[in-house]
Amino acid sequence: MTTTTHTTHLTKTGERTHAIHAGLPHPTAGEPALPGPVFAAHYTVPGEPAASPYTYGRDGNPTWTLLEAALGELELPGEAVETILFSSGMAACSGVLFSQLGAGEAVVLPDDGYHGLSLLAERLAAFGVEVRRAPTAGDAQLELLDGARLLWIESPSNPGLDVCDIRRLTEAAHAAGALVAVDNSLATPLGQRPLELGADFSVSSGSKQLTGHADLLLGHVSCRSPELAAAVRTWRKAAGAIPGPMEAWLGHRSLATLVPRLTQQSANALALAEFLAGRPEVTGVRHPGLPGDPAHELARTQMRRFGCVVSFELPDRAHAERFLAALNRVEEATSFGGVRSTAERRARWGGGAVPEGFIRFSAGAEDTADLLADVHQALDTAATGARP
């Protein structure tokens, strides 16, 4: 089995150059810069297995190794980082939670985070883990740390975009004897570095901005500790939550365009938030980069980019559905982070967590003027009460 521990040598380069070259092997004459995907269920293993870097397809794959090295470089440049690649963001979340928690222990989760976290909370409770929950804003999780084994942070939260002080929470959790994991899917390592802020685990869905084309499911966990990484890796092997080599290769290829994608998407999200704030029928506009947003001052102390997601409310369900139907260049779809803008009425998934007119909007990489023009005309159409 191959363990991916990587220290980058690109710390003095710009982040665009860094992302383009991250994880690539040393150039070899006649070979591609990024080797193609390795398809193998098993490898030739003469003699003792310990002498072979790869033995079986569920343990490791050379294509995973390159992407894990690249992601480690982005998560914490210049330091040794272990990264474990997973088949999806949910698999990555599961890998941390189920490898670190056992019956009789307690975990602190946000109660306003990604809705899939509730599915994991149900399974944890069924296995005898005490689940405590508090909102992201105001560092409310601080009050629940006593006796906890693990603190799970999601900042910015999805879909409400609240922010907490990751360094403060991490220091308090460690003082209380708890580990800390941060779901960094909304920010990416180029927007926020949880390991740099003291967290034990940085967890991300690679299905979102990291790969950016809305055509892959991937996830990863990065951490400094070899012992913690070994436990997560063992869980991946036991659960079989492994990525396909083609997905891993495509994910690595996509990192080369990460910086220009993030730059344009972040600019579009801020421009959209500023535009929406001036519309009388739109309320509750949230984006961490928006001056005046309740999370802005804290976000700017720990984030380098504020992400592609904007949330806001329209008067009711019917108004929201008219708006979505009137959009021409924005897909009505769930998830976020793709180069094409998407939006959805989040309450359609049920649960009562958000109002019926709540919109989660993921800004793509289109020209800003074109995106704003489309949103403008859709809002105007929706306000007339007529469907397009």
Helices and strands as residue ranges (DSSP letters): E 5-6, H 15-21, G 49-51, H 62-75, E 81-86, H 89-100, E 106-110, H 116-126, E 130-134, G 137-144, E 150-154, H 166-175, E 179-183, E 201-205, E 219-223, H 226-239, H 245-255, H 258-276, E 283-286, H 296-302, E 309-313, H 317-326, E 331-332, E 342-345, G 346-349, E 358-362, H 368-383
